[in-house]
Amino acid sequence: MRKPHIILINVDQWRGDCLGIEDHPTVRTPYLDSLAQEGARFGRAYAATPSCIPARAALHTGLTPRSHGRVGYQDGVPWNYPVTLAGEFTRHGYQTQAVGKMHAYPERERLGFENVLLHDGYMHFGRRRDRTWESVDDYVPWLRERFSPDADYFEHGLNCNALTARPWDKPEHLHPTNWVVTQSINFLTRRDPRRPFFLYLSFHRPHPPLDPPAWAFEQCLDMPMTDPPVGDWTDIFQSTHTSHRADLNAGLLKPDQLRLARAGYYGHLLHIDHQINRFLEALEEFSLHRDCYVCFVSDHGELLGDHHLYRKFLPYEGSSRVPLILKGPPGCGIQAGSRINEPVELRDVMPTLLSCAGLPVPDVVEGRSFLPLARGETADWRTHLHGEHISFGDSSTQWLTDGHEKYIWFSQWDREQLFDLDEDPDELHDLSTTRPGRTAHWRQVLIKELEGREEGFTDSQRLIAGRPQYPCLSHLRKQMTQ
């Protein structure tokens, strides 16, 4: 029996609520909405470690942060995982191709793919003038062949984490978003027709720079925008609200600055949505659409002014919750138009896609296939997710959610928060003191999760604040010195 083709579309920094089908007041994503109506949508999907590198480690290995070892953001740490998502597809005879952002190290680490066309975006760690573009990037040489010999994606001057926004400064077909789709369609042309394929489309946007094409920027700038939610607890970040940096993680932007930033961000979503449709139409033109599973997911979200916070790292919904859609071929059993609310995580993508292809899931994988959930089958699913992120300033966090409640422990401050996501999806009200029984319940769950951790977060009886922490656990730090 012929194996199905598998397509994984990964976007960077796309909030879980930013789909038209989620009734977002500003965002328009008609083509992703259509994909969701034809497949299953997961309303409580999360990144356990919501920043680029550790989130992608979970996506590509199927492991928890405790196992893959990346519990915060740190560049330059080798990726030496013997079992990966692409590696399993390659091992079982799939033709495997990645296009776009990998964010691995060394930059040309392929993570099991047979071929990678790479564009990680502006990476301070890798963008050095003593290296050739070809050693770390495939997009810029392509751009220079088509535009000018000295062309660069940084000519407009927007930093890679900045909240400043302006339209793309070159013809739209040269935008990095278009490049991912152009190269992916080229793969469909050149692929080996005798083999099933696993294709990874990895968009750098809507991660800043906030530079969508002018039409998308202007459409979103003219759209009505509701004020971001601001909780009754945001004073805990008061010390960060005086920064004037353009790439700040927390602060009080002026209204015009915030509106421009949101227009730039939403413009990226609109542009990507159109380009995804371009790819899906090409898939149909190649008569491949009826033999494919398509999964759409983000590595993490973007706070975008929620609670006067920006970027990612933190466990709040804007940062940690991600969009997740799975559509299959006719007869696959996925319930069209369904919305599943069990808590799923990025580590679950690997076993799910392997299951879609009818391939075995390696024993080392800690995620679980959510394909049965998408089919409407009764499943003994997990009771909760555990997430963490180390060293966002001095406010490192450990957190838990079952999709209904969320518990957060600031491991340096020794402060707790509790939110009722059913009644308060915007996390406006911290209930940690008004519902002490629920807070105590979750505290005990976290103590159990953290038992045996090298940082010494617990003695099995209580949580211990102020412990030394590092973005990578010791088994990865050792690799840096070898």
N, C-alpha and C positions, 0 to 999 in steps of 0.2 A: 504494500500500500504506500502511495506517495506521501511523503512528509509535507506538512504545510509550511509555507514561508512564514517567518516571524519578523515583525517590524517593531522596533522600540523607538519611540519618539521621546526624547528627553529635552526638556527646556530648563533654563537656569533662573531661579528666583521668581517663579510664578506662584502667586498666592492661591490657596485652595478655593477661595470664594470668588476668584476672578474668571468666571465663565458666565455667559449669558444665561445658560440653563440654571445657574444658581441664583438667578434673579438679581444679579448685581446691578445697581442703579446706573452705572456708567459704561461698563465693559460690554462690548458687542463681539461675540465669537460664534457666528452662525455655523461655521463648518465644524468646529469642535462640538457644538451643540448637537449637530446632526450625527456626528460620530457617537456621542453619548446616547442619543435616542436609538441608535442601531445596536448599541452594546450595553455594558453595565458601567455605572459610575459609582465610585467609592467616596462617600461623603465624609468619612473619618480616616483619611489616609495621612500619614505623618512621616516626617524625617526625624529620626531619633536624635541625630546630631545635626542641627540645621545650619550647616555651612558647607561650602562646595566640596572640599576634599573628603571629610569624613562621611558625608552623605553619599558621595559616589563610591566610596569604599563599600558601604552597605549594598548599594545597587549592584555592583559588579561581583561581589563575593557571596551575598546571601548571609552575611554574618552580623552579629550584634556588635556594637562599639567595643564591648569588653573583649571580644575575640579578634576583630580586625585591628584593634589597638588605637584607632584614631578617635579620640574623645574631644578634640578641639581642632582648630585650624593651624597647620604648620606645613610650610613648603619644604621641599628638598629631602623628604623622607622616602626612601625607596619603596616601590610597590613590588613586593616579592610574594605574591599570593599564588600558591600552586594550583588552586581551583578557582576558576572564574566563569562568569556567565558565558562570555564569548568562547572561552577555552573549551567548555563542554559542547557547545554547538560545533566548533571546529573538529573536536575529537570524534563526533558522531557523523561526520561527513557533510556538514553544512558549509556552504561558502559564506564567509563572515567578513563583513565590511563595516567600518565605522567612519562617519563623516562628522567633523566638528570638534566639539570640546571633549577632552579626555581628563585633563587636570591631574595626570599621573606624573611620576618621577622615576627615572629620567623621562623627559618629555616624549621621547619616542618609544616608551614602553607601550606595547600593543595590547596588553591585558588579554591575550588569547585570540585576538582578531588576526585573520590572515593579512588584512591590509587596513591601514588607517590613513585618512586624509584629515590633517590636523589643523584646527584653529581654536586655541584656548582663549583668545581675546588678549587684552593687555594684561600680561602677568609680570609684575615687578621682578619676581624671582628669575624669570627666564628671559625677559626682554633686556638684553645687554648688548652694547654696541660692538663688543669683541667677538660676537657670534654671528654666523650667517643666518639669514631668515630661514633658509632651507633646513637648518638643523632643528628648528623648533616650531615651524609654521609652514603650512602649504597655501594658506589663503593669500598672504602678501605677495609672494611670487606670481600667483595667478592674477592678482589685482594689477601688478605692475606691467604684466604682459598686455593687459586690456585697457589701461587708463594712462599711465605715464611711468617712466622708469624709476621715479622717486616716490611714487604714491605710497601712502600709509593710511591705516585706519585711524590714526591719532591726529590727523591734520586739523581736525576741528577743535582739538584741545580739551575735550571732555574727559576727565579722569575715569578710571574703571570702577570706582565706587562712589562717584560724585552724584549729588542730587541736582546738579545743574542739568538743563535740558535744552536741546535745539534740534532742528531737523538734520538728517543725514546730508552731507555736503557733496555727494557724488550721485551719478545716476543710480536709480533704485536697483537695477539688475546687478550692481556691484556691491550691494550691501551684504555683510556676512550672513544674514538670514537667508537671502536669496542664494548665496553661494552653497550653503548646506543642501538646499533642495536641488540646485543645478547639478551638483556632484552626485547626489543620490539618484537622480533620474539617469545620469550618465552610467551609474552602476547597473541600473536595470537594463540598459542597452548592451553593456559589455559582459554581463554575468554569464556564467556557465549554465545553459538551460537544462542540463542534465542533473543539476544538483539543487536541492532546496537551499534557500539563503536565510541568513540572519542579518538584517540591516539595522544599524544603529544611527539614527539621525539625531545629532546632539547640538541643539541651538545654544549659542552663548547668550543671546538675549532671552527674556527681558532684563537680565542683569545689566546694570549700567556699563557703558555710557548710555544715557537716555537719548538716543539719536535715531528714532524711527524716521521713515520717509516723511516728507512734508505733508502729504495728503493725510497720513494717519495721525500725525501730530496735530494738525489743524482740526480734524474731525473730533478728536478727543478733547481738545482745548475748548471747543464750543459745546460740549456735552454738559448737562447738569451734574454737579458733584456734591454729594452729601459730606458733612464734616466727618473726619475720622473719629472713631470712638475713643474716648478718654476716660479711663477708669478712676475710681475714687481713691486709688492707691498709688498714683503716679509720683507722689512726692518722694518715693524711695529712689528715684532717679534724678532728683532735683539738682544734684551737683553736676550733672552732665548737660544741663539745659542752658549753659552760658557759652557754649562753643560756637565759633563762627566758621568752622571748617566746612568746606563743601561736601566732605565725605563723612560727616559725623554720623554716629550711630544713634545719638539722642540729642534732642534740642528743640527749640521753638522757632520754626521757620516762619517767616512772614507769609501772609496769605497768598501773595502773588507768587512767591518762590514755591510754595507747596503746590499751587495749582499747576504751575509749569512742570514740576517734577511728576505729578500724577498724570498730566497729559502725555509726557514723554513715556512713562511706564505703560499706560493704557494703550498708547499708540503702538508700542512694541507688540502688545498682545494682539491687537487688530492685524498688524502686518504679518505676524507669525501665523495667525489663523488663516489668512489668505494664502500664505505660502504652503501650509500644510495641505490646503485644498488643492493647490497646484500639484503637489506630489501625489495625492490620492487620485486625482484625475489621470495623471500619467500612469499610475498603477492599473487603472481600468483600461487605458489605451493599450497597455501591454497584455491585457486579458489575464491579469494576475490577481485581481481584487477578490475573486471568489475562492482563492486558495490561501488566504493570508489571515493571520492574527495581527492586530494592530493594538499596541499599548501606548498610551500617552501618559507621561508623568513628569513631575518637576523634582529637582534635587532638594529644594526648600522653598520657602516663601519670601516675602518682603514686607516689613512692617509698615512702610509707606505713611508714617505719621500716626499710626495707632498708638495711643497713650504717649504721644510726643516721642516716639521711637522710630528708628529707620534701620534699613538693612535687615540682618538676620541674627543668628546665634541664639536668640532667646526662645523660650518654650511657648510663648503666646501664639494664638491661632494664626495671626498674620505671618508669622515667621516659620512655624513648625508644620502647619497643615499644608498639604499639597494636593493639586488636582490629580486624579487617577481614573483613567478610562480604559476598558478592555473590550474590544470588538473582535469577533471571530467570523469564520466563514459560515455559510448556510449549513444548518444541521449540527452545529457545534454545541448547542444546548445553552449558550449564554442568553439570558433573558433580556430581550431588547427593551431599553428604556428603564431598566431597574436602577434603583439607588440603594446601595448597600451601606449600612451604618456600623458594621463591626469594625473595630480598630485594626487597620493594616499599616504596614511600614515598608520602607524601601527594600529591606532585606527580603521581603516576600515576592518581589518582582522576579528574581532569578528562578526560584522553584516553580512559580506560576508559568513562566514562558517555557521552561523545560517541559512542564506537564502539558502545555498546549501542543508541543511538538511530539508528545508521546515518548520523551526521553527520560531516563532515570535521573533522579535528584541525588547528588552525592551525599553521603552520610554526614559530611562536615557542615553542610548547609544548615543554618539555624532558622531561616525564614520558613514560611509555610505557603503552599499554593493557595491563592484565593480563587482559583478557577471554580471549585465547588460552590463558593458563595455566589459567583457570577451566574452559575447555573441554577441558583435557587435551591440547592441541596442543603439539607440540615447538616450542620457541621459543628463539632465540638471545638469552637474557636477559642482563642486566648481570652483571658479575663481582663488583661490590661497590657499597655505598652510602657516600657521604661526608656526615657531619653535623658540626655545630658549634653552639656557643652561647657568646656573648661576655659577659663580665663578670658571672658569678655570683661575687660577692665578688672575689677575686683568682685564681680557679681556672678561667679560661676554657679551653674544651676544643675540640679537633678530634678527630674519630673516624671510623673506618671499620669496616664489617662486610660479610662475605659470607654471613651467616646461620650460619656455622660458627665463625668466630673474630671477635673484636672487638679492635681496637687503639685506644687512647686516648692522645692527647698533650695534656698540660696546657701550654698555650702561654705561660703566665706563669711557671710553676714549672720548665718544661723537664723534666717527669717523664713517663714512658711507663708504660702498662699493656697487658697482653695477656691475653685470656681465651679459653678453649676452650669455646664455647657448647654443643657436643655433649656433652662430658664434664662440664661444669660450668655448667649453665644459670643457676644463681643467682650466678655471677661471684664465687665465694668465694676463688679462688686466682689471684693475679697471676703470670703466667708470663713476664713480659717479660725477666727475667734468666735463667730456666732454659731458655728457648727463644730464644736470641739470633738464630738464623737467621730464624725467623718474625717476630720483632720488627723485624729489619733489612729484611725483605721489605716489611712494611707501612709502615715509615718511608719507603721509597722510593716507594711508592704515594701516600702523603700528600704528599710533596714534589712529585710530579707534579700532584696535585690543586690544590696551593696556588701553583703557578707563576703569576706575573703578578698576584697579589693585591696590592691597594694597601697592605695593612698591612706588606708585606715579610716574610712568614713564612718565606721561603726564598730562597736565591741559586741555586737549582737543584741544589745539591750537598748542602745540609744544612738542617735546620730551625733557625730563629733565634728564640729565646725572648725574651720581654719587649717585644715590639713594641707600640706604641700601638694600642688597639682601641676601636671604637665599636659600639653596638648596630645602627646603620644604616650602610651603606656610603655613600660620598661622593655618589653620584648621588641618593640619597634625602635626605641632609642638605641638599643644595642647595635642595630643594623647601621646606624649613622656613624658609628665609630669603627666599624669593621672595614 
